[in-house]
Each structure stands twice: as structure tokens, then as C-alpha cells.
Amino acid sequence: MEIIAQLFKNGGVVMYPLLGLSILSLAMILERSLFWSQVSRQQEKIIKTALALYKEDTESAEILLKRNLKLPIARIFLVALSVKRSTPQKFKLALESAAQAEIPVLKRFSNAFETIISISPLLGLLGTVLGLITSLASLRIGDIGSSEATGVTSGIGEALTSTAAGLVIAIFTLFFASMFRGLYLQQLALMQEVGGQLELIHLEKYEQKGETYDALT
């Protein structure tokens, strides 16, 4: 605690907003980590099972998807499957619109991460500038080379604490933000892939219904 208190003393007033940004960043990173962990752990199995069920029984597939609404891909599939008497064109539009609706969920906090990454170093630099102004203001020309000048040099070193803190927060946040962006891009690619598979199954079922209707007439 003494070390932390000393860092705050050295860094000046900007250390408080930097502390707030670090807590906010940590909370968002934790939320996104839990979200992507859940998606990565459960989604692949649900996708395979839903596609297999849809080939044989649409209602069973819908029941499975409703049990897993916490997964983005399950919500997308369910919207498409809920369209009654859908043509392939309607089915595709339903899939695409549902996928677009899920993008804000997948990109949640991305703007906040970018803001923290941009602001943290600037706040740190501001703290350093304020510290330098304070230190140099107390220095008189006649004091150069004296013990007082040594104290000013020490004060300049302490002023750099805020810059270091801002950079640490920005780098830490950037690392996780980049990782989450990579997961988001992977999810988009997966949505396109499995959406195409679902469209093919729907098209086959639609054509089978058409052939059955033609045979009866």
C-alpha cells in the first residue's frame, strides 16, 4: 500500500483518472473474456447438432437453439428457422439481418477500448508536463549545480511516473482489445460459413417440398 501511495504522490492528480480507466478496462476485459470463453467452449457442438437436427426435424432444431440463446449463432439460426413458409431468398435475408443484429454484441466495448488506449498515454503525458512545470517553477538560475537543483532533477524523475502508468494501461488494454478483435473476425467468418451450410439445407428441403407438391398434382 505504501508503494501505491507513493506512486500516486509522484504521479499527481492525473493518477486518479488513470486509476478509473484501469478499473474500467479491467472490468470490460473480464466481461469479454467470459463471453468469448463461453462462445468458444459451447458453440461448435451446438452448431453441429443444430445442423444435423435441421436436416431431419426443424422443431427439434428450434428447441435446441432456444435452450442456447446465450450464443450469438443460436439466436441467428433461430430467427431464420422461425420464418414460416420461407423461400430461399427470404431465408437468406432473415439470416443476414439476424447476423447484422448480432454484430454490436460481438463488438461490445470496442469503442471504449479504443478510447482508453488513446486517452491513457495522453493523461500520463499531461501528468508529466504538470510535474515538470511544478519542478522547474521552483528552480532559480542561481540554484543550478546546487542541492536544490538535484531535488528538481528528482522531481522530474517522479513526474515521469504518470507517463509510465498511462503507457502501461494503454499497452495492457491494447493487447486484450486486439485479441478480442481477432475473435470477432473469426466469429464473422464462422457465421458466414455455417450460414451458408444452413442455407443449403434449407434449399434442399425447399426443393423436396416442391417436388412432393408437383408429384401430388
C-alpha positions as CSV (number, residue, x, y, z in Angstrom):
1,M,0.0,0.0,0.0
2,E,2.9,2.4,0.7
3,I,4.3,1.8,-2.7
4,I,1.0,2.5,-4.4
5,A,0.5,5.6,-2.2
6,Q,4.0,6.8,-3.3
7,L,3.2,6.2,-6.9
8,F,0.1,8.3,-6.6
9,K,2.0,11.1,-4.9
10,N,4.7,11.1,-7.6
11,G,2.2,10.9,-10.5
12,G,0.0,13.7,-9.3
13,V,-3.7,14.3,-9.8
14,V,-3.9,12.5,-13.2
15,M,-3.2,9.2,-11.4
16,Y,-6.9,9.2,-10.2
17,P,-8.4,9.3,-13.7
18,L,-5.8,6.8,-14.8
19,L,-6.9,4.5,-11.9
20,G,-10.5,4.9,-13.0
21,L,-9.6,4.0,-16.6
22,S,-7.6,0.9,-15.4
23,I,-10.5,-0.3,-13.4
24,L,-12.9,0.2,-16.3
25,S,-10.6,-1.5,-18.7
26,L,-10.2,-4.5,-16.3
27,A,-13.9,-4.8,-15.9
28,M,-14.6,-4.8,-19.6
29,I,-11.7,-7.3,-20.3
30,L,-13.2,-9.6,-17.7
31,E,-16.7,-9.4,-19.2
32,R,-15.4,-10.0,-22.8
33,S,-13.1,-12.9,-21.6
34,L,-16.1,-14.6,-20.0
35,F,-18.2,-14.0,-23.1
36,W,-15.7,-15.4,-25.6
37,S,-14.8,-18.3,-23.4
38,Q,-18.4,-19.4,-23.3
39,V,-18.8,-18.9,-27.0
40,S,-15.6,-20.8,-27.9
41,R,-16.4,-23.7,-25.4
42,Q,-20.0,-24.4,-26.4
43,Q,-20.7,-23.0,-29.9
44,E,-19.1,-25.7,-32.1
45,K,-21.0,-28.5,-30.6
46,I,-24.3,-26.6,-30.8
47,I,-23.7,-25.7,-34.4
48,K,-23.1,-29.3,-35.5
49,T,-26.0,-30.6,-33.6
50,A,-28.4,-27.9,-34.9
51,L,-27.4,-28.5,-38.5
52,A,-27.9,-32.3,-38.1
53,L,-31.3,-31.9,-36.4
54,Y,-32.5,-29.3,-39.0
55,K,-32.0,-31.9,-41.8
56,E,-34.4,-34.3,-40.1
57,D,-36.7,-32.2,-37.8
58,T,-37.0,-28.5,-37.8
59,E,-38.9,-28.4,-34.5
60,S,-36.1,-30.3,-32.7
61,A,-33.5,-27.9,-34.0
62,E,-35.6,-24.9,-32.8
63,I,-35.9,-26.4,-29.3
64,L,-32.1,-26.9,-29.1
65,L,-31.5,-23.3,-30.3
66,K,-34.0,-21.9,-27.8
67,R,-32.1,-23.7,-25.0
68,N,-28.9,-21.9,-26.1
69,L,-30.0,-18.4,-26.8
70,K,-26.9,-17.1,-24.9
71,L,-24.9,-18.0,-28.0
72,P,-25.0,-15.5,-31.0
73,I,-25.1,-18.2,-33.6
74,A,-28.1,-19.9,-31.9
75,R,-30.0,-16.6,-32.0
76,I,-29.2,-16.1,-35.7
77,F,-30.3,-19.6,-36.6
78,L,-33.5,-19.3,-34.6
79,V,-34.5,-16.1,-36.4
80,A,-34.1,-17.8,-39.8
81,L,-35.9,-21.0,-38.7
82,S,-38.8,-19.1,-37.3
83,V,-39.7,-17.7,-40.7
84,K,-42.8,-19.6,-41.8
85,R,-43.1,-20.8,-45.4
86,S,-39.9,-19.1,-46.3
87,T,-38.4,-19.2,-49.8
88,P,-34.6,-19.5,-50.1
89,Q,-34.5,-15.7,-50.7
90,K,-36.5,-14.9,-47.6
91,F,-34.4,-17.4,-45.5
92,K,-31.2,-15.8,-46.7
93,L,-32.4,-12.3,-45.8
94,A,-33.5,-13.5,-42.4
95,L,-30.1,-14.9,-41.8
96,E,-28.3,-11.8,-42.9
97,S,-30.5,-9.4,-40.9
98,A,-30.1,-11.6,-37.8
99,A,-26.3,-11.7,-38.2
100,Q,-26.2,-7.9,-38.6
101,A,-28.2,-7.6,-35.3
102,E,-25.6,-9.6,-33.5
103,I,-22.6,-7.5,-34.6
104,P,-23.0,-4.9,-31.8
105,V,-23.0,-7.8,-29.3
106,L,-19.8,-9.2,-30.7
107,K,-18.1,-5.8,-30.9
108,R,-19.2,-4.7,-27.5
109,F,-16.8,-2.3,-25.7
110,S,-14.6,-1.9,-28.8
111,N,-15.1,1.9,-28.9
112,A,-14.4,2.1,-25.2
113,F,-11.2,0.1,-25.5
114,E,-10.0,2.4,-28.3
115,T,-10.8,5.4,-26.2
116,I,-8.9,4.1,-23.2
117,I,-5.9,3.2,-25.4
118,S,-5.9,6.7,-26.8
119,I,-6.5,8.7,-23.7
120,S,-4.3,6.9,-21.2
121,P,-0.9,7.9,-22.7
122,L,-2.2,11.5,-23.1
123,L,-3.3,11.7,-19.5
124,G,0.1,10.3,-18.4
125,L,1.9,12.9,-20.6
126,L,-0.3,15.6,-19.1
127,G,0.7,14.5,-15.6
128,T,4.4,14.6,-16.5
129,V,4.1,18.1,-18.0
130,L,2.3,19.3,-14.9
131,G,5.1,17.8,-12.8
132,L,7.8,19.4,-14.9
133,I,6.1,22.7,-14.6
134,T,6.0,22.4,-10.9
135,S,9.6,21.3,-10.6
136,L,11.0,23.9,-13.0
137,A,9.0,26.7,-11.4
138,S,10.8,26.1,-8.1
139,L,14.2,26.3,-9.8
140,R,16.1,29.6,-9.9
141,I,19.1,30.3,-12.1
142,G,21.4,30.7,-9.2
143,D,20.4,27.2,-7.9
144,I,22.0,25.4,-10.9
145,G,24.5,22.9,-9.6
146,S,23.3,23.2,-6.0
147,S,21.5,20.6,-3.9
148,E,18.2,22.3,-4.8
149,A,18.8,21.6,-8.4
150,T,19.3,17.9,-7.5
151,G,15.9,17.9,-5.9
152,V,14.4,19.3,-9.0
153,T,16.0,16.5,-11.0
154,S,14.5,14.0,-8.7
155,G,11.1,15.7,-9.1
156,I,11.4,15.4,-12.9
157,G,12.0,11.7,-12.5
158,E,9.0,11.4,-10.2
159,A,6.9,13.3,-12.8
160,L,7.5,10.6,-15.4
161,T,5.5,8.2,-13.2
162,S,2.3,9.3,-14.7
163,T,3.5,8.7,-18.3
164,A,4.7,5.2,-17.4
165,A,1.3,4.5,-15.8
166,G,-0.6,5.7,-18.8
167,L,1.5,3.6,-21.2
168,V,1.1,0.5,-19.1
169,I,-2.7,0.9,-19.1
170,A,-2.7,1.6,-22.8
171,I,-0.5,-1.4,-23.7
172,F,-2.4,-3.8,-21.4
173,T,-5.7,-2.7,-22.9
174,L,-4.4,-2.8,-26.5
175,F,-3.3,-6.4,-26.0
176,F,-6.7,-7.7,-25.0
177,A,-8.6,-5.4,-27.5
178,S,-6.5,-6.9,-30.3
179,M,-7.2,-10.4,-29.1
180,F,-11.0,-9.7,-28.9
181,R,-10.9,-8.2,-32.4
182,G,-9.3,-11.4,-33.7
183,L,-12.1,-13.5,-32.0
184,Y,-14.7,-11.1,-33.5
185,L,-13.3,-11.6,-37.1
186,Q,-13.2,-15.4,-36.6
187,Q,-16.8,-15.3,-35.5
188,L,-17.8,-13.4,-38.6
189,A,-16.1,-15.9,-40.8
190,L,-17.8,-18.8,-38.9
191,M,-21.2,-17.1,-39.2
192,Q,-20.8,-16.9,-43.0
193,E,-19.6,-20.5,-43.2
194,V,-22.4,-22.1,-41.1
195,G,-24.9,-19.7,-42.5
196,G,-24.1,-21.0,-46.0
197,Q,-24.5,-24.6,-44.8
198,L,-27.9,-23.8,-43.2
199,E,-29.0,-22.1,-46.5
200,L,-28.0,-25.2,-48.5
201,I,-30.0,-27.5,-46.1
202,H,-33.0,-25.1,-46.4
203,L,-32.7,-25.1,-50.2
204,E,-32.7,-28.9,-50.3
205,K,-35.8,-29.1,-48.1
206,Y,-37.5,-26.4,-50.1
207,E,-36.8,-28.3,-53.4
208,Q,-38.0,-31.5,-51.8
209,K,-41.3,-29.9,-50.8
210,G,-41.6,-28.5,-54.4
211,E,-41.0,-32.0,-55.9
212,T,-43.5,-33.5,-53.5
213,Y,-46.1,-30.9,-54.4
214,D,-45.6,-31.5,-58.1
215,A,-45.9,-35.2,-57.7
216,L,-49.2,-34.9,-55.9
217,T,-50.6,-32.6,-58.5
